[in-house]
Amino acid sequence: MIGKHIKGKSFRGLLNYLFGKDGARQIGGNMEGTNPRELAAEFGISRRLNLKVSRAVYHASLSLAYKESLDDDTWDEIAQKYLQAMGFDMNQYVVVRHTDRTHEHIHIAASRIQLDGTTVSDSWDDRRSEAVIRKLEQEYNLQSVQPSWEKDKHSPTTGERRHIARTGEESVRVRLQRSLDQATHYIPQRHT
């Protein structure tokens, strides 16, 4: 399973994105709203509990390997366990499933501000997220992937993918990486 997470400022912007994809559907959460406007208004409740937090929005995406599949209830269960392990004990959240890619994935929109006004720590959250994902892979018998900090080779960034789509040319970094790999006879290791 691959996971990504970011912190942001706009619940409404994130929710518009999540619900704006063809086939997007809400499959879980602990909120009453069913559309971006209603959910953003609800998220405003927790945001007002701690006005010092500038990046109150937590956005995580969890993706399965190609050809792996889970039902909505299992995805919702995984989202709940992921959030709990990341320290989101008393937080508002919603889970949205997307079907716009060849691999199954969900998005989690959560408030970093807990309902008691405290904020979920973001200290070492990249490492914590990777550890939580590895544990969930084992628990649900999902294909494991190598942690990002152990990789010798990095995937193209979003900007690099857009550049390729726009110009048909790879970025300088991607070309240099390939040249270095060839020069050093780099053979990627497969992890199963």
Phi, psi and omega in degrees: 000143178248135179233144174225148176211146178218162176246140182218189185246338189243107175296317183297318178299315179296314182295322176300318177297310184298317183273350183277348180283143175300133178081002180293139177211143178283125182241358180185179179134183180233032183239159182275327185299156180231006178215166184304319182296310181296316181293319179298320177298318178294317178299332178300333179298309180290325180301321181289347179285339180208089184287351179286339183279116182277328180247081184275347185270128174246124180235116177241142172236138179237127184235141175272161173292156179307135179079355172276151184212143176224152176277168184301319181296319179292319176301316180297319178298316179297317179300316179298315180294321178299309181299315180302313181293334179274359176098010180269075185277320185231054186238149173286142177201160175220145180244128181236131178261135177249149179233023184271003180234168179284343177253144179289142177201157177234161173237140177242123173251123183221156173272133175285346180267120180285164185290354173262005177093349178281165184245140176293130180294141175251015178294124179057031186292334176296313180293318179298317180299314179301316181296319179297317180296318178299319179295317179295323177302314180294314183298324183253011177054050180258158179297131181271147175238158181289134177303145185300325183286349178265352182284140173274342186234134181253144177291158176299144177287170177302317178298320179293321178295320178295321178298317178298314180296323183283318188250342185080004181247143176282157179289164178300319181299316180295317179296317178297319180299315179296318179298316178296319178300316180293319182293328181260007180055043180296128176240113181300137177274139177265133177248131180250000000 
